[in-house]
Amino acid sequence: MPRFQHQYSQDADTVFELITNPDELTRRCEALGERDAKAEVGESAGVTKTQLAREVEQELPGFAKKLFKPMNTLLEREEWRSVDGRYEGKGQLKIVGTGATIDSTIRLTPSPAGCTYEIDFQVTAKVPLIRRKLESFIGDTALESLRAQHAHYARRLTELA
């Protein structure tokens, strides 16, 4: 199961406010070259729900070029709860029309230097014959995207300070 971790110098509440702000979610997408980003955030009974749809262009490996198009719609949903001074979330990202999903468990935990964002995720692709190759490609692409997203958030937090 792939894991990504990012250390922030800001506290968990500050980072949580940024990564669950619909304007900041769309700003992040635009900064990373993603298109037609639409974000919604709501809160009910102590649960913060985010929903983000966007178009992403990706260079495909040879084995996938005949089956998939380079421009895809991503639908991402997260549900967050505050638990004992930290934030815990569950997420799912669907790559529309590919049969691929990413299910994740997310933690935003206070640390002496600020807070740590950590995500474990599992990629599932329902494509016979190339399933494992496709899951590996999607997992690597997801890690690359997470690095870019959190580098963007770190810059934004510095700008907003």
C-alpha positions in Angstrom: 0.0 0.0 0.0 1.6 3.3 -1.1 2.2 6.0 1.5 2.9 9.7 1.2 3.9 12.0 4.0 4.5 15.8 4.2 5.7 17.8 7.2 4.2 21.3 7.6 5.6 24.0 9.9 2.0 25.2 10.5 -0.4 23.6 13.1 -2.9 21.0 12.1 -5.9 23.4 12.3 -4.3 25.9 9.9 -3.4 23.2 7.4 -6.9 21.6 7.7 -8.6 24.9 7.0 -6.5 25.3 3.9 -6.9 21.8 2.4 -10.7 21.8 3.0 -11.3 25.3 1.6 -13.2 25.1 -1.7 -11.4 28.2 -3.1 -8.0 26.8 -2.2 -8.9 23.4 -3.7 -9.7 25.0 -7.1 -6.6 27.3 -6.8 -4.4 24.2 -6.3 -5.9 22.5 -9.3 -5.3 25.6 -11.5 -1.7 25.9 -10.2 -1.1 22.3 -11.2 -2.5 22.7 -14.7 -5.7 20.8 -14.0 -8.9 22.1 -15.8 -12.5 22.8 -15.0 -12.0 22.3 -11.2 -15.2 22.4 -9.2 -15.0 22.0 -5.4 -17.7 21.7 -2.8 -17.2 21.5 1.0 -19.9 20.9 3.7 -20.0 20.1 7.3 -22.6 18.0 9.2 -22.5 16.3 12.6 -18.8 16.9 13.0 -17.9 15.5 9.6 -16.3 17.8 6.9 -17.0 16.5 3.4 -15.0 17.7 0.4 -15.9 16.9 -3.2 -13.6 17.9 -6.1 -14.0 17.3 -9.8 -11.4 18.2 -12.4 -10.0 17.4 -15.8 -6.4 16.1 -15.8 -4.2 15.4 -18.8 -1.6 12.7 -18.3 1.0 11.2 -20.6 0.1 7.5 -20.8 2.6 4.6 -21.0 2.6 2.5 -24.2 0.5 -0.4 -22.7 -2.4 2.0 -21.9 -2.4 4.3 -25.0 -4.9 2.2 -27.0 -7.3 1.7 -24.1 -7.4 5.2 -22.5 -7.4 8.8 -23.5 -4.8 11.2 -22.0 -7.5 13.6 -20.7 -9.5 12.2 -17.8 -12.1 13.4 -15.3 -11.2 12.8 -11.7 -13.9 12.8 -9.0 -12.5 13.0 -5.5 -14.4 12.8 -2.2 -13.0 13.0 1.4 -14.7 12.8 4.8 -12.8 14.3 7.7 -13.3 14.1 11.5 -11.5 15.8 14.3 -10.3 13.1 16.8 -8.3 13.9 20.0 -6.5 16.9 18.5 -5.8 15.4 15.1 -7.8 15.0 11.9 -8.6 11.7 10.3 -10.1 11.2 6.9 -11.2 8.6 4.4 -11.1 9.4 0.7 -11.9 8.0 -2.7 -10.8 9.2 -6.1 -12.4 7.8 -9.2 -10.9 8.1 -12.7 -14.1 8.3 -14.7 -14.4 5.8 -17.6 -11.4 3.7 -16.6 -12.7 1.4 -13.9 -9.9 2.7 -11.6 -10.3 4.0 -8.1 -8.0 5.1 -5.3 -9.2 4.5 -1.7 -7.3 6.3 1.0 -6.9 6.8 4.8 -5.6 10.2 5.7 -4.2 11.6 8.9 -3.2 15.2 9.9 -1.4 15.0 13.2 0.2 17.6 15.4 4.0 17.4 15.7 6.6 19.4 17.6 7.5 21.3 14.4 3.9 21.9 13.2 1.9 18.9 11.8 2.3 15.9 9.6 0.0 15.0 6.7 0.1 11.3 6.0 -2.0 9.3 3.4 -2.0 5.5 2.8 -3.8 4.5 -0.4 -4.9 1.5 -2.4 -5.3 1.6 -6.2 -7.8 -0.7 -7.8 -8.1 -1.1 -11.6 -10.7 -3.3 -13.2 -8.9 -4.0 -16.5 -8.1 -7.6 -17.4 -4.6 -8.5 -18.4 -3.0 -5.1 -17.6 -4.5 -4.6 -14.1 -1.3 -4.8 -12.2 0.7 -2.6 -14.6 -2.2 0.0 -14.6 -2.4 0.0 -10.8 1.3 0.5 -10.5 1.2 3.4 -13.1 -1.7 5.0 -11.3 0.0 4.6 -7.9 3.2 6.3 -9.1 1.2 9.1 -10.8 -0.8 9.6 -7.5 2.4 9.9 -5.5 3.8 12.5 -8.0 0.5 14.4 -7.8 0.5 14.4 -4.0 4.1 15.8 -3.9 3.0 18.6 -6.2 -0.2 19.3 -4.3 1.5 19.6 -0.9 4.4 21.7 -2.3 1.7 24.0 -3.6 -0.1 24.0 -0.2 3.3 24.7 1.6 3.8 27.8 -0.7 0.3 29.0 -0.1 0.6 28.7 3.7 3.8 30.8 3.5 2.0 33.4 1.3 -0.9 33.6 3.7 1.3 33.9 6.8 
